[in-house]
Amino acid sequence: MTYDRLVCANCAAPVTEGRCPVCRASRERMREREQGLFAGISPAALAALLVALLAALALLAHQTV
């Protein structure tokens, strides 16, 4: 979820406007979370990537034997 759709429970304004300290703190927390290494990838995509990596490793191990 992006913070542009969130409404602050403290001041009932959109979090993106940052009207109160709670809004500003939530906005900063969301920005930090978005900047992670795998922040743009969904959990399902990460699981599929892991399965594909394991399959490739198994195939490589089978061919070397």
PDB file of N, CA, C and O in Angstrom, chain B, residues numbered from 101:
ATOM      1  N   MET B 101       0.852  -1.174   0.000  1.00  0.00           N
ATOM      2  CA  MET B 101       0.000   0.000   0.000  1.00  0.00           C
ATOM      3  C   MET B 101       0.894   1.232   0.000  1.00  0.00           C
ATOM      4  O   MET B 101       1.942   1.257   0.646  1.00  0.00           O
ATOM      5  N   THR B 102       0.473   2.230  -0.720  1.00  0.00           N
ATOM      6  CA  THR B 102       1.230   3.466  -0.754  1.00  0.00           C
ATOM      7  C   THR B 102       0.629   4.465   0.215  1.00  0.00           C
ATOM      8  O   THR B 102      -0.556   4.395   0.539  1.00  0.00           O
ATOM      9  N   TYR B 103       1.444   5.383   0.670  1.00  0.00           N
ATOM     10  CA  TYR B 103       0.963   6.317   1.660  1.00  0.00           C
ATOM     11  C   TYR B 103       0.097   7.431   1.064  1.00  0.00           C
ATOM     12  O   TYR B 103      -0.478   8.211   1.823  1.00  0.00           O
ATOM     13  N   ASP B 104      -0.018   7.535  -0.255  1.00  0.00           N
ATOM     14  CA  ASP B 104      -0.857   8.575  -0.837  1.00  0.00           C
ATOM     15  C   ASP B 104      -2.345   8.310  -0.626  1.00  0.00           C
ATOM     16  O   ASP B 104      -3.158   9.211  -0.829  1.00  0.00           O
ATOM     17  N   ARG B 105      -2.720   7.099  -0.226  1.00  0.00           N
ATOM     18  CA  ARG B 105      -4.129   6.782   0.032  1.00  0.00           C
ATOM     19  C   ARG B 105      -4.449   6.671   1.519  1.00  0.00           C
ATOM     20  O   ARG B 105      -5.609   6.482   1.885  1.00  0.00           O
ATOM     21  N   LEU B 106      -3.464   6.784   2.360  1.00  0.00           N
ATOM     22  CA  LEU B 106      -3.696   6.646   3.790  1.00  0.00           C
ATOM     23  C   LEU B 106      -4.258   7.934   4.384  1.00  0.00           C
ATOM     24  O   LEU B 106      -3.910   9.039   3.969  1.00  0.00           O
ATOM     25  N   VAL B 107      -5.140   7.754   5.371  1.00  0.00           N
ATOM     26  CA  VAL B 107      -5.713   8.882   6.094  1.00  0.00           C
ATOM     27  C   VAL B 107      -5.260   8.760   7.541  1.00  0.00           C
ATOM     28  O   VAL B 107      -5.347   7.690   8.143  1.00  0.00           O
ATOM     29  N   CYS B 108      -4.781   9.852   8.082  1.00  0.00           N
ATOM     30  CA  CYS B 108      -4.263   9.875   9.453  1.00  0.00           C
ATOM     31  C   CYS B 108      -5.407   9.756  10.456  1.00  0.00           C
ATOM     32  O   CYS B 108      -6.428  10.430  10.318  1.00  0.00           O
ATOM     33  N   ALA B 109      -5.242   8.912  11.448  1.00  0.00           N
ATOM     34  CA  ALA B 109      -6.254   8.760  12.497  1.00  0.00           C
ATOM     35  C   ALA B 109      -6.199   9.919  13.483  1.00  0.00           C
ATOM     36  O   ALA B 109      -7.159  10.155  14.217  1.00  0.00           O
ATOM     37  N   ASN B 110      -5.088  10.639  13.506  1.00  0.00           N
ATOM     38  CA  ASN B 110      -4.931  11.742  14.448  1.00  0.00           C
ATOM     39  C   ASN B 110      -5.620  13.016  13.962  1.00  0.00           C
ATOM     40  O   ASN B 110      -6.308  13.679  14.738  1.00  0.00           O
ATOM     41  N   CYS B 111      -5.441  13.367  12.676  1.00  0.00           N
ATOM     42  CA  CYS B 111      -5.990  14.636  12.177  1.00  0.00           C
ATOM     43  C   CYS B 111      -6.985  14.450  11.031  1.00  0.00           C
ATOM     44  O   CYS B 111      -7.550  15.432  10.549  1.00  0.00           O
ATOM     45  N   ALA B 112      -7.210  13.214  10.585  1.00  0.00           N
ATOM     46  CA  ALA B 112      -8.163  12.882   9.516  1.00  0.00           C
ATOM     47  C   ALA B 112      -7.817  13.531   8.181  1.00  0.00           C
ATOM     48  O   ALA B 112      -8.700  13.772   7.357  1.00  0.00           O
ATOM     49  N   ALA B 113      -6.546  13.811   7.968  1.00  0.00           N
ATOM     50  CA  ALA B 113      -6.073  14.362   6.693  1.00  0.00           C
ATOM     51  C   ALA B 113      -5.244  13.297   5.987  1.00  0.00           C
ATOM     52  O   ALA B 113      -4.775  12.355   6.626  1.00  0.00           O
ATOM     53  N   PRO B 114      -5.059  13.434   4.690  1.00  0.00           N
ATOM     54  CA  PRO B 114      -4.181  12.484   3.991  1.00  0.00           C
ATOM     55  C   PRO B 114      -2.757  12.540   4.555  1.00  0.00           C
ATOM     56  O   PRO B 114      -2.239  13.616   4.850  1.00  0.00           O
ATOM     57  N   VAL B 115      -2.147  11.390   4.697  1.00  0.00           N
ATOM     58  CA  VAL B 115      -0.802  11.306   5.274  1.00  0.00           C
ATOM     59  C   VAL B 115       0.208  12.065   4.414  1.00  0.00           C
ATOM     60  O   VAL B 115       1.187  12.600   4.934  1.00  0.00           O
ATOM     61  N   THR B 116      -0.024  12.113   3.104  1.00  0.00           N
ATOM     62  CA  THR B 116       0.914  12.791   2.203  1.00  0.00           C
ATOM     63  C   THR B 116       1.018  14.276   2.493  1.00  0.00           C
ATOM     64  O   THR B 116       2.041  14.890   2.191  1.00  0.00           O
ATOM     65  N   GLU B 117      -0.016  14.865   3.071  1.00  0.00           N
ATOM     66  CA  GLU B 117       0.033  16.294   3.384  1.00  0.00           C
ATOM     67  C   GLU B 117       0.892  16.576   4.606  1.00  0.00           C
ATOM     68  O   GLU B 117       1.438  17.674   4.723  1.00  0.00           O
ATOM     69  N   GLY B 118       1.031  15.620   5.519  1.00  0.00           N
ATOM     70  CA  GLY B 118       1.888  15.783   6.689  1.00  0.00           C
ATOM     71  C   GLY B 118       1.471  16.921   7.594  1.00  0.00           C
ATOM     72  O   GLY B 118       2.312  17.718   8.011  1.00  0.00           O
ATOM     73  N   ARG B 119       0.199  17.012   7.905  1.00  0.00           N
ATOM     74  CA  ARG B 119      -0.312  18.123   8.720  1.00  0.00           C
ATOM     75  C   ARG B 119       0.093  18.041  10.192  1.00  0.00           C
ATOM     76  O   ARG B 119       0.305  19.067  10.839  1.00  0.00           O
ATOM     77  N   CYS B 120       0.198  16.839  10.710  1.00  0.00           N
ATOM     78  CA  CYS B 120       0.521  16.688  12.132  1.00  0.00           C
ATOM     79  C   CYS B 120       1.783  15.831  12.287  1.00  0.00           C
ATOM     80  O   CYS B 120       2.233  15.224  11.316  1.00  0.00           O
ATOM     81  N   PRO B 121       2.357  15.774  13.489  1.00  0.00           N
ATOM     82  CA  PRO B 121       3.565  14.971  13.706  1.00  0.00           C
ATOM     83  C   PRO B 121       3.349  13.483  13.415  1.00  0.00           C
ATOM     84  O   PRO B 121       4.270  12.798  12.970  1.00  0.00           O
ATOM     85  N   VAL B 122       2.144  12.987  13.663  1.00  0.00           N
ATOM     86  CA  VAL B 122       1.856  11.577  13.394  1.00  0.00           C
ATOM     87  C   VAL B 122       1.904  11.315  11.888  1.00  0.00           C
ATOM     88  O   VAL B 122       2.457  10.306  11.451  1.00  0.00           O
ATOM     89  N   CYS B 123       1.330  12.217  11.099  1.00  0.00           N
ATOM     90  CA  CYS B 123       1.372  12.094   9.635  1.00  0.00           C
ATOM     91  C   CYS B 123       2.809  12.106   9.135  1.00  0.00           C
ATOM     92  O   CYS B 123       3.200  11.275   8.316  1.00  0.00           O
ATOM     93  N   ARG B 124       3.580  13.047   9.631  1.00  0.00           N
ATOM     94  CA  ARG B 124       4.961  13.164   9.161  1.00  0.00           C
ATOM     95  C   ARG B 124       5.783  11.938   9.533  1.00  0.00           C
ATOM     96  O   ARG B 124       6.600  11.477   8.737  1.00  0.00           O
ATOM     97  N   ALA B 125       5.575  11.404  10.737  1.00  0.00           N
ATOM     98  CA  ALA B 125       6.300  10.206  11.148  1.00  0.00           C
ATOM     99  C   ALA B 125       5.897   9.001  10.298  1.00  0.00           C
ATOM    100  O   ALA B 125       6.750   8.211   9.892  1.00  0.00           O
ATOM    101  N   SER B 126       4.607   8.862  10.033  1.00  0.00           N
ATOM    102  CA  SER B 126       4.143   7.746   9.194  1.00  0.00           C
ATOM    103  C   SER B 126       4.678   7.872   7.780  1.00  0.00           C
ATOM    104  O   SER B 126       5.080   6.879   7.173  1.00  0.00           O
ATOM    105  N   ARG B 127       4.684   9.072   7.261  1.00  0.00           N
ATOM    106  CA  ARG B 127       5.180   9.301   5.905  1.00  0.00           C
ATOM    107  C   ARG B 127       6.670   8.941   5.804  1.00  0.00           C
ATOM    108  O   ARG B 127       7.087   8.324   4.824  1.00  0.00           O
ATOM    109  N   GLU B 128       7.464   9.315   6.792  1.00  0.00           N
ATOM    110  CA  GLU B 128       8.892   8.984   6.783  1.00  0.00           C
ATOM    111  C   GLU B 128       9.115   7.476   6.908  1.00  0.00           C
ATOM    112  O   GLU B 128       9.987   6.917   6.243  1.00  0.00           O
ATOM    113  N   ARG B 129       8.323   6.818   7.763  1.00  0.00           N
ATOM    114  CA  ARG B 129       8.433   5.367   7.922  1.00  0.00           C
ATOM    115  C   ARG B 129       8.125   4.651   6.611  1.00  0.00           C
ATOM    116  O   ARG B 129       8.815   3.702   6.237  1.00  0.00           O
ATOM    117  N   MET B 130       7.087   5.109   5.916  1.00  0.00           N
ATOM    118  CA  MET B 130       6.727   4.493   4.643  1.00  0.00           C
ATOM    119  C   MET B 130       7.802   4.739   3.592  1.00  0.00           C
ATOM    120  O   MET B 130       8.082   3.850   2.788  1.00  0.00           O
ATOM    121  N   ARG B 131       8.403   5.907   3.578  1.00  0.00           N
ATOM    122  CA  ARG B 131       9.474   6.210   2.618  1.00  0.00           C
ATOM    123  C   ARG B 131      10.687   5.324   2.857  1.00  0.00           C
ATOM    124  O   ARG B 131      11.300   4.838   1.906  1.00  0.00           O
ATOM    125  N   GLU B 132      11.036   5.112   4.116  1.00  0.00           N
ATOM    126  CA  GLU B 132      12.172   4.247   4.442  1.00  0.00           C
ATOM    127  C   GLU B 132      11.909   2.822   3.998  1.00  0.00           C
ATOM    128  O   GLU B 132      12.807   2.150   3.491  1.00  0.00           O
ATOM    129  N   ARG B 133      10.689   2.360   4.184  1.00  0.00           N
ATOM    130  CA  ARG B 133      10.322   1.000   3.816  1.00  0.00           C
ATOM    131  C   ARG B 133      10.346   0.807   2.303  1.00  0.00           C
ATOM    132  O   ARG B 133      10.666  -0.284   1.832  1.00  0.00           O
ATOM    133  N   GLU B 134      10.016   1.837   1.536  1.00  0.00           N
ATOM    134  CA  GLU B 134      10.008   1.751   0.079  1.00  0.00           C
ATOM    135  C   GLU B 134      11.407   1.672  -0.518  1.00  0.00           C
ATOM    136  O   GLU B 134      11.549   1.264  -1.671  1.00  0.00           O
ATOM    137  N   GLN B 135      12.429   2.043   0.218  1.00  0.00           N
ATOM    138  CA  GLN B 135      13.770   2.115  -0.319  1.00  0.00           C
ATOM    139  C   GLN B 135      14.577   0.844  -0.097  1.00  0.00           C
ATOM    140  O   GLN B 135      15.780   0.836  -0.357  1.00  0.00           O
ATOM    141  N   GLY B 136      13.959  -0.219   0.372  1.00  0.00           N
ATOM    142  CA  GLY B 136      14.662  -1.474   0.599  1.00  0.00           C
ATOM    143  C   GLY B 136      15.075  -2.153  -0.693  1.00  0.00           C
ATOM    144  O   GLY B 136      14.633  -1.763  -1.774  1.00  0.00           O
ATOM    145  N   LEU B 137      15.913  -3.157  -0.584  1.00  0.00           N
ATOM    146  CA  LEU B 137      16.449  -3.851  -1.748  1.00  0.00           C
ATOM    147  C   LEU B 137      15.349  -4.536  -2.562  1.00  0.00           C
ATOM    148  O   LEU B 137      15.332  -4.427  -3.788  1.00  0.00           O
ATOM    149  N   PHE B 138      14.446  -5.231  -1.901  1.00  0.00           N
ATOM    150  CA  PHE B 138      13.370  -5.939  -2.580  1.00  0.00           C
ATOM    151  C   PHE B 138      12.016  -5.276  -2.325  1.00  0.00           C
ATOM    152  O   PHE B 138      10.995  -5.963  -2.311  1.00  0.00           O
ATOM    153  N   ALA B 139      11.985  -3.974  -2.126  1.00  0.00           N
ATOM    154  CA  ALA B 139      10.746  -3.276  -1.788  1.00  0.00           C
ATOM    155  C   ALA B 139       9.736  -3.286  -2.926  1.00  0.00           C
ATOM    156  O   ALA B 139       8.532  -3.309  -2.671  1.00  0.00           O
ATOM    157  N   GLY B 140      10.192  -3.271  -4.169  1.00  0.00           N
ATOM    158  CA  GLY B 140       9.275  -3.213  -5.286  1.00  0.00           C
ATOM    159  C   GLY B 140       8.774  -4.567  -5.755  1.00  0.00           C
ATOM    160  O   GLY B 140       7.968  -4.642  -6.683  1.00  0.00           O
ATOM    161  N   ILE B 141       9.242  -5.643  -5.123  1.00  0.00           N
ATOM    162  CA  ILE B 141       8.872  -6.988  -5.554  1.00  0.00           C
ATOM    163  C   ILE B 141       7.862  -7.572  -4.567  1.00  0.00           C
ATOM    164  O   ILE B 141       8.045  -7.489  -3.353  1.00  0.00           O
ATOM    165  N   SER B 142       6.806  -8.156  -5.099  1.00  0.00           N
ATOM    166  CA  SER B 142       5.784  -8.745  -4.235  1.00  0.00           C
ATOM    167  C   SER B 142       6.305 -10.043  -3.608  1.00  0.00           C
ATOM    168  O   SER B 142       7.234 -10.651  -4.139  1.00  0.00           O
ATOM    169  N   PRO B 143       5.730 -10.463  -2.507  1.00  0.00           N
ATOM    170  CA  PRO B 143       6.144 -11.719  -1.883  1.00  0.00           C
ATOM    171  C   PRO B 143       5.965 -12.921  -2.808  1.00  0.00           C
ATOM    172  O   PRO B 143       6.775 -13.848  -2.773  1.00  0.00           O
ATOM    173  N   ALA B 144       4.920 -12.920  -3.633  1.00  0.00           N
ATOM    174  CA  ALA B 144       4.706 -14.022  -4.569  1.00  0.00           C
ATOM    175  C   ALA B 144       5.830 -14.071  -5.610  1.00  0.00           C
ATOM    176  O   ALA B 144       6.276 -15.154  -5.990  1.00  0.00           O
ATOM    177  N   ALA B 145       6.280 -12.916  -6.064  1.00  0.00           N
ATOM    178  CA  ALA B 145       7.372 -12.874  -7.030  1.00  0.00           C
ATOM    179  C   ALA B 145       8.679 -13.343  -6.392  1.00  0.00           C
ATOM    180  O   ALA B 145       9.479 -14.018  -7.040  1.00  0.00           O
ATOM    181  N   LEU B 146       8.894 -12.993  -5.141  1.00  0.00           N
ATOM    182  CA  LEU B 146      10.091 -13.474  -4.444  1.00  0.00           C
ATOM    183  C   LEU B 146      10.058 -14.991  -4.287  1.00  0.00           C
ATOM    184  O   LEU B 146      11.082 -15.653  -4.459  1.00  0.00           O
ATOM    185  N   ALA B 147       8.899 -15.542  -3.964  1.00  0.00           N
ATOM    186  CA  ALA B 147       8.771 -16.989  -3.824  1.00  0.00           C
ATOM    187  C   ALA B 147       9.018 -17.677  -5.165  1.00  0.00           C
ATOM    188  O   ALA B 147       9.700 -18.701  -5.216  1.00  0.00           O
ATOM    189  N   ALA B 148       8.474 -17.130  -6.246  1.00  0.00           N
ATOM    190  CA  ALA B 148       8.695 -17.703  -7.574  1.00  0.00           C
ATOM    191  C   ALA B 148      10.176 -17.640  -7.959  1.00  0.00           C
ATOM    192  O   ALA B 148      10.707 -18.580  -8.548  1.00  0.00           O
ATOM    193  N   LEU B 149      10.826 -16.547  -7.629  1.00  0.00           N
ATOM    194  CA  LEU B 149      12.261 -16.412  -7.897  1.00  0.00           C
ATOM    195  C   LEU B 149      13.060 -17.448  -7.117  1.00  0.00           C
ATOM    196  O   LEU B 149      14.005 -18.028  -7.652  1.00  0.00           O
ATOM    197  N   LEU B 150      12.701 -17.685  -5.875  1.00  0.00           N
ATOM    198  CA  LEU B 150      13.376 -18.681  -5.057  1.00  0.00           C
ATOM    199  C   LEU B 150      13.184 -20.086  -5.620  1.00  0.00           C
ATOM    200  O   LEU B 150      14.134 -20.868  -5.673  1.00  0.00           O
ATOM    201  N   VAL B 151      11.964 -20.409  -6.041  1.00  0.00           N
ATOM    202  CA  VAL B 151      11.681 -21.723  -6.632  1.00  0.00           C
ATOM    203  C   VAL B 151      12.480 -21.906  -7.922  1.00  0.00           C
ATOM    204  O   VAL B 151      13.034 -22.979  -8.159  1.00  0.00           O
ATOM    205  N   ALA B 152      12.543 -20.875  -8.748  1.00  0.00           N
ATOM    206  CA  ALA B 152      13.299 -20.957 -10.000  1.00  0.00           C
ATOM    207  C   ALA B 152      14.795 -21.137  -9.721  1.00  0.00           C
ATOM    208  O   ALA B 152      15.468 -21.899 -10.415  1.00  0.00           O
ATOM    209  N   LEU B 153      15.304 -20.449  -8.726  1.00  0.00           N
ATOM    210  CA  LEU B 153      16.714 -20.593  -8.359  1.00  0.00           C
ATOM    211  C   LEU B 153      17.007 -22.002  -7.861  1.00  0.00           C
ATOM    212  O   LEU B 153      18.022 -22.589  -8.235  1.00  0.00           O
ATOM    213  N   LEU B 154      16.141 -22.546  -7.030  1.00  0.00           N
ATOM    214  CA  LEU B 154      16.340 -23.903  -6.530  1.00  0.00           C
ATOM    215  C   LEU B 154      16.257 -24.927  -7.657  1.00  0.00           C
ATOM    216  O   LEU B 154      17.019 -25.894  -7.672  1.00  0.00           O
ATOM    217  N   ALA B 155      15.339 -24.724  -8.602  1.00  0.00           N
ATOM    218  CA  ALA B 155      15.229 -25.635  -9.746  1.00  0.00           C
ATOM    219  C   ALA B 155      16.482 -25.573 -10.608  1.00  0.00           C
ATOM    220  O   ALA B 155      16.958 -26.605 -11.082  1.00  0.00           O
ATOM    221  N   ALA B 156      17.016 -24.388 -10.815  1.00  0.00           N
ATOM    222  CA  ALA B 156      18.236 -24.238 -11.605  1.00  0.00           C
ATOM    223  C   ALA B 156      19.423 -24.907 -10.903  1.00  0.00           C
ATOM    224  O   ALA B 156      20.256 -25.537 -11.555  1.00  0.00           O
ATOM    225  N   LEU B 157      19.497 -24.772  -9.610  1.00  0.00           N
ATOM    226  CA  LEU B 157      20.575 -25.420  -8.865  1.00  0.00           C
ATOM    227  C   LEU B 157      20.449 -26.937  -8.905  1.00  0.00           C
ATOM    228  O   LEU B 157      21.449 -27.645  -9.026  1.00  0.00           O
ATOM    229  N   ALA B 158      19.219 -27.435  -8.802  1.00  0.00           N
ATOM    230  CA  ALA B 158      19.007 -28.881  -8.866  1.00  0.00           C
ATOM    231  C   ALA B 158      19.367 -29.414 -10.244  1.00  0.00           C
ATOM    232  O   ALA B 158      19.972 -30.481 -10.349  1.00  0.00           O
ATOM    233  N   LEU B 159      19.012 -28.704 -11.291  1.00  0.00           N
ATOM    234  CA  LEU B 159      19.343 -29.102 -12.640  1.00  0.00           C
ATOM    235  C   LEU B 159      20.853 -29.095 -12.855  1.00  0.00           C
ATOM    236  O   LEU B 159      21.396 -30.009 -13.475  1.00  0.00           O
ATOM    237  N   LEU B 160      21.516 -28.092 -12.358  1.00  0.00           N
ATOM    238  CA  LEU B 160      22.974 -28.000 -12.467  1.00  0.00           C
ATOM    239  C   LEU B 160      23.651 -29.140 -11.707  1.00  0.00           C
ATOM    240  O   LEU B 160      24.613 -29.726 -12.205  1.00  0.00           O
ATOM    241  N   ALA B 161      23.168 -29.457 -10.525  1.00  0.00           N
ATOM    242  CA  ALA B 161      23.733 -30.544  -9.734  1.00  0.00           C
ATOM    243  C   ALA B 161      23.506 -31.878 -10.419  1.00  0.00           C
ATOM    244  O   ALA B 161      24.375 -32.749 -10.381  1.00  0.00           O
ATOM    245  N   HIS B 162      22.366 -32.048 -11.038  1.00  0.00           N
ATOM    246  CA  HIS B 162      22.065 -33.309 -11.740  1.00  0.00           C
ATOM    247  C   HIS B 162      22.942 -33.492 -12.977  1.00  0.00           C
ATOM    248  O   HIS B 162      23.336 -34.616 -13.287  1.00  0.00           O
ATOM    249  N   GLN B 163      23.249 -32.423 -13.677  1.00  0.00           N
ATOM    250  CA  GLN B 163      24.061 -32.516 -14.876  1.00  0.00           C
ATOM    251  C   GLN B 163      25.534 -32.758 -14.581  1.00  0.00           C
ATOM    252  O   GLN B 163      26.232 -33.339 -15.412  1.00  0.00           O
ATOM    253  N   THR B 164      26.020 -32.335 -13.440  1.00  0.00           N
ATOM    254  CA  THR B 164      27.428 -32.506 -13.116  1.00  0.00           C
ATOM    255  C   THR B 164      27.739 -33.894 -12.579  1.00  0.00           C
ATOM    256  O   THR B 164      28.904 -34.288 -12.530  1.00  0.00           O
ATOM    257  N   VAL B 165      26.733 -34.631 -12.182  1.00  0.00           N
ATOM    258  CA  VAL B 165      26.948 -35.984 -11.628  1.00  0.00           C
ATOM    259  C   VAL B 165      27.067 -36.998 -12.718  1.00  0.00           C
ATOM    260  O   VAL B 165      27.250 -38.183 -12.441  1.00  0.00           O
TER     261      VAL B 165
END
